[in-house]
Amino acid sequence: MKTVIRVFTIIGMVCLPIAFLIFDLVWGFAGLRVCQDAIANDANSFGGASAQDAFTIVLVVAIVFTVVICLPGEIVGALSLKKIGVATSKSQLIALGVLEILFTSLVAGICMLAIPSSQLEQK
């Protein structure tokens, strides 16, 4: 069960940032296309800002949002990987199991909450 938790935690830690990176790239290319169309049509005003300014602001907000979402998942994943190897009782994993469900991996979090105490005593 420890191996399953480790594998799914690592998968969650790798896939979440990649998914948000792809989201940012798609968002960036779509915004770039809007800017090019706006410049081509001389539509230079989006509420007082140019199309390029609006695109820059939206892209920066998307990148900050990505960091805010991915960073807790990476921290919780790293703590979970460290704690699963040294935990001796199930009560030591409850909080991390819930955080794992919320931020990193649903499967790893459920396994962390359901791991038998007999497997935790083994090293």
C-alpha positions as protocol buffer text, in pm:
chain_id: "A"
residue {
  index: 1
  type: MET
  ca { x: 0 y: 0 z: 0 }
}
residue {
  index: 2
  type: LYS
  ca { x: 293 y: 234 z: 68 }
}
residue {
  index: 3
  type: THR
  ca { x: 413 y: 184 z: -288 }
}
residue {
  index: 4
  type: VAL
  ca { x: 70 y: 269 z: -428 }
}
residue {
  index: 5
  type: ILE
  ca { x: 63 y: 587 z: -221 }
}
residue {
  index: 6
  type: ARG
  ca { x: 410 y: 686 z: -337 }
}
residue {
  index: 7
  type: VAL
  ca { x: 335 y: 616 z: -704 }
}
residue {
  index: 8
  type: PHE
  ca { x: 8 y: 808 z: -714 }
}
residue {
  index: 9
  type: THR
  ca { x: 156 y: 1097 z: -516 }
}
residue {
  index: 10
  type: ILE
  ca { x: 440 y: 1129 z: -764 }
}
residue {
  index: 11
  type: ILE
  ca { x: 197 y: 1106 z: -1056 }
}
residue {
  index: 12
  type: GLY
  ca { x: -14 y: 1383 z: -901 }
}
residue {
  index: 13
  type: MET
  ca { x: 292 y: 1598 z: -834 }
}
residue {
  index: 14
  type: VAL
  ca { x: 405 y: 1565 z: -1196 }
}
residue {
  index: 15
  type: CYS
  ca { x: 70 y: 1583 z: -1378 }
}
residue {
  index: 16
  type: LEU
  ca { x: -83 y: 1884 z: -1201 }
}
residue {
  index: 17
  type: PRO
  ca { x: 187 y: 2134 z: -1304 }
}
residue {
  index: 18
  type: ILE
  ca { x: 198 y: 1990 z: -1655 }
}
residue {
  index: 19
  type: ALA
  ca { x: -179 y: 2028 z: -1691 }
}
residue {
  index: 20
  type: PHE
  ca { x: -165 y: 2389 z: -1576 }
}
residue {
  index: 21
  type: LEU
  ca { x: 132 y: 2460 z: -1804 }
}
residue {
  index: 22
  type: ILE
  ca { x: -71 y: 2330 z: -2098 }
}
residue {
  index: 23
  type: PHE
  ca { x: -365 y: 2545 z: -1982 }
}
residue {
  index: 24
  type: ASP
  ca { x: -140 y: 2853 z: -1970 }
}
residue {
  index: 25
  type: LEU
  ca { x: 2 y: 2780 z: -2315 }
}
residue {
  index: 26
  type: VAL
  ca { x: -344 y: 2737 z: -2468 }
}
residue {
  index: 27
  type: TRP
  ca { x: -463 y: 3050 z: -2289 }
}
residue {
  index: 28
  type: GLY
  ca { x: -156 y: 3237 z: -2412 }
}
residue {
  index: 29
  type: PHE
  ca { x: -199 y: 3134 z: -2776 }
}
residue {
  index: 30
  type: ALA
  ca { x: -569 y: 3219 z: -2766 }
}
residue {
  index: 31
  type: GLY
  ca { x: -490 y: 3560 z: -2617 }
}
residue {
  index: 32
  type: LEU
  ca { x: -218 y: 3619 z: -2872 }
}
residue {
  index: 33
  type: ARG
  ca { x: -466 y: 3544 z: -3148 }
}
residue {
  index: 34
  type: VAL
  ca { x: -715 y: 3794 z: -3001 }
}
residue {
  index: 35
  type: CYS
  ca { x: -439 y: 4056 z: -2985 }
}
residue {
  index: 36
  type: GLN
  ca { x: -340 y: 3995 z: -3345 }
}
residue {
  index: 37
  type: ASP
  ca { x: -701 y: 4024 z: -3459 }
}
residue {
  index: 38
  type: ALA
  ca { x: -753 y: 4339 z: -3255 }
}
residue {
  index: 39
  type: ILE
  ca { x: -440 y: 4499 z: -3397 }
}
residue {
  index: 40
  type: ALA
  ca { x: -537 y: 4397 z: -3750 }
}
residue {
  index: 41
  type: ASN
  ca { x: -884 y: 4552 z: -3706 }
}
residue {
  index: 42
  type: ASP
  ca { x: -750 y: 4864 z: -3534 }
}
residue {
  index: 43
  type: ALA
  ca { x: -956 y: 4780 z: -3227 }
}
residue {
  index: 44
  type: ASN
  ca { x: -706 y: 4930 z: -2987 }
}
residue {
  index: 45
  type: SER
  ca { x: -918 y: 4978 z: -2679 }
}
residue {
  index: 46
  type: PHE
  ca { x: -1029 y: 4729 z: -2416 }
}
residue {
  index: 47
  type: GLY
  ca { x: -1167 y: 4955 z: -2146 }
}
residue {
  index: 48
  type: GLY
  ca { x: -887 y: 5206 z: -2193 }
}
residue {
  index: 49
  type: ALA
  ca { x: -608 y: 4949 z: -2229 }
}
residue {
  index: 50
  type: SER
  ca { x: -458 y: 4824 z: -2550 }
}
residue {
  index: 51
  type: ALA
  ca { x: -517 y: 4466 z: -2658 }
}
residue {
  index: 52
  type: GLN
  ca { x: -158 y: 4376 z: -2577 }
}
residue {
  index: 53
  type: ASP
  ca { x: -186 y: 4526 z: -2227 }
}
residue {
  index: 54
  type: ALA
  ca { x: -507 y: 4331 z: -2162 }
}
residue {
  index: 55
  type: PHE
  ca { x: -343 y: 4012 z: -2289 }
}
residue {
  index: 56
  type: THR
  ca { x: -38 y: 4066 z: -2067 }
}
residue {
  index: 57
  type: ILE
  ca { x: -250 y: 4126 z: -1758 }
}
residue {
  index: 58
  type: VAL
  ca { x: -464 y: 3817 z: -1819 }
}
residue {
  index: 59
  type: LEU
  ca { x: -160 y: 3598 z: -1887 }
}
residue {
  index: 60
  type: VAL
  ca { x: 19 y: 3716 z: -1572 }
}
residue {
  index: 61
  type: VAL
  ca { x: -296 y: 3646 z: -1367 }
}
residue {
  index: 62
  type: ALA
  ca { x: -317 y: 3296 z: -1522 }
}
residue {
  index: 63
  type: ILE
  ca { x: 47 y: 3223 z: -1436 }
}
residue {
  index: 64
  type: VAL
  ca { x: 7 y: 3348 z: -1078 }
}
residue {
  index: 65
  type: PHE
  ca { x: -309 y: 3136 z: -1045 }
}
residue {
  index: 66
  type: THR
  ca { x: -112 y: 2834 z: -1170 }
}
residue {
  index: 67
  type: VAL
  ca { x: 162 y: 2886 z: -914 }
}
residue {
  index: 68
  type: VAL
  ca { x: -92 y: 2935 z: -633 }
}
residue {
  index: 69
  type: ILE
  ca { x: -272 y: 2612 z: -727 }
}
residue {
  index: 70
  type: CYS
  ca { x: 37 y: 2397 z: -797 }
}
residue {
  index: 71
  type: LEU
  ca { x: 261 y: 2502 z: -508 }
}
residue {
  index: 72
  type: PRO
  ca { x: 44 y: 2357 z: -227 }
}
residue {
  index: 73
  type: GLY
  ca { x: 14 y: 2031 z: -422 }
}
residue {
  index: 74
  type: GLU
  ca { x: 391 y: 2004 z: -452 }
}
residue {
  index: 75
  type: ILE
  ca { x: 444 y: 2083 z: -82 }
}
residue {
  index: 76
  type: VAL
  ca { x: 178 y: 1836 z: 35 }
}
residue {
  index: 77
  type: GLY
  ca { x: 313 y: 1571 z: -202 }
}
residue {
  index: 78
  type: ALA
  ca { x: 668 y: 1612 z: -71 }
}
residue {
  index: 79
  type: LEU
  ca { x: 549 y: 1597 z: 291 }
}
residue {
  index: 80
  type: SER
  ca { x: 341 y: 1287 z: 215 }
}
residue {
  index: 81
  type: LEU
  ca { x: 632 y: 1109 z: 49 }
}
residue {
  index: 82
  type: LYS
  ca { x: 851 y: 1183 z: 348 }
}
residue {
  index: 83
  type: LYS
  ca { x: 589 y: 1095 z: 612 }
}
residue {
  index: 84
  type: ILE
  ca { x: 471 y: 766 z: 459 }
}
residue {
  index: 85
  type: GLY
  ca { x: 815 y: 615 z: 512 }
}
residue {
  index: 86
  type: VAL
  ca { x: 845 y: 706 z: 880 }
}
residue {
  index: 87
  type: ALA
  ca { x: 484 y: 693 z: 1005 }
}
residue {
  index: 88
  type: THR
  ca { x: 422 y: 438 z: 1278 }
}
residue {
  index: 89
  type: SER
  ca { x: 51 y: 495 z: 1338 }
}
residue {
  index: 90
  type: LYS
  ca { x: -250 y: 574 z: 1128 }
}
residue {
  index: 91
  type: SER
  ca { x: -322 y: 894 z: 1322 }
}
residue {
  index: 92
  type: GLN
  ca { x: 0 y: 1047 z: 1187 }
}
residue {
  index: 93
  type: LEU
  ca { x: -136 y: 1025 z: 831 }
}
residue {
  index: 94
  type: ILE
  ca { x: -492 y: 1154 z: 869 }
}
residue {
  index: 95
  type: ALA
  ca { x: -423 y: 1524 z: 811 }
}
residue {
  index: 96
  type: LEU
  ca { x: -183 y: 1455 z: 524 }
}
residue {
  index: 97
  type: GLY
  ca { x: -433 y: 1210 z: 373 }
}
residue {
  index: 98
  type: VAL
  ca { x: -703 y: 1478 z: 362 }
}
residue {
  index: 99
  type: LEU
  ca { x: -461 y: 1736 z: 221 }
}
residue {
  index: 100
  type: GLU
  ca { x: -343 y: 1478 z: -32 }
}
residue {
  index: 101
  type: ILE
  ca { x: -702 y: 1432 z: -151 }
}
residue {
  index: 102
  type: LEU
  ca { x: -751 y: 1808 z: -185 }
}
residue {
  index: 103
  type: PHE
  ca { x: -425 y: 1910 z: -348 }
}
residue {
  index: 104
  type: THR
  ca { x: -231 y: 1621 z: -499 }
}
residue {
  index: 105
  type: SER
  ca { x: -401 y: 1288 z: -569 }
}
residue {
  index: 106
  type: LEU
  ca { x: -741 y: 1147 z: -486 }
}
residue {
  index: 107
  type: VAL
  ca { x: -623 y: 786 z: -505 }
}
residue {
  index: 108
  type: ALA
  ca { x: -312 y: 844 z: -291 }
}
residue {
  index: 109
  type: GLY
  ca { x: -516 y: 1034 z: -32 }
}
residue {
  index: 110
  type: ILE
  ca { x: -777 y: 761 z: -4 }
}
residue {
  index: 111
  type: CYS
  ca { x: -507 y: 495 z: 23 }
}
residue {
  index: 112
  type: MET
  ca { x: -331 y: 700 z: 289 }
}
residue {
  index: 113
  type: LEU
  ca { x: -650 y: 719 z: 494 }
}
residue {
  index: 114
  type: ALA
  ca { x: -725 y: 350 z: 444 }
}
residue {
  index: 115
  type: ILE
  ca { x: -378 y: 204 z: 505 }
}
residue {
  index: 116
  type: PRO
  ca { x: -380 y: -67 z: 772 }
}
residue {
  index: 117
  type: SER
  ca { x: -176 y: 0 z: 1086 }
}
residue {
  index: 118
  type: SER
  ca { x: 7 y: -331 z: 1038 }
}
residue {
  index: 119
  type: GLN
  ca { x: 170 y: -197 z: 720 }
}
residue {
  index: 120
  type: LEU
  ca { x: 288 y: 116 z: 894 }
}
residue {
  index: 121
  type: GLU
  ca { x: 483 y: -77 z: 1154 }
}
residue {
  index: 122
  type: GLN
  ca { x: 679 y: -258 z: 885 }
}
residue {
  index: 123
  type: LYS
  ca { x: 996 y: -93 z: 764 }
}
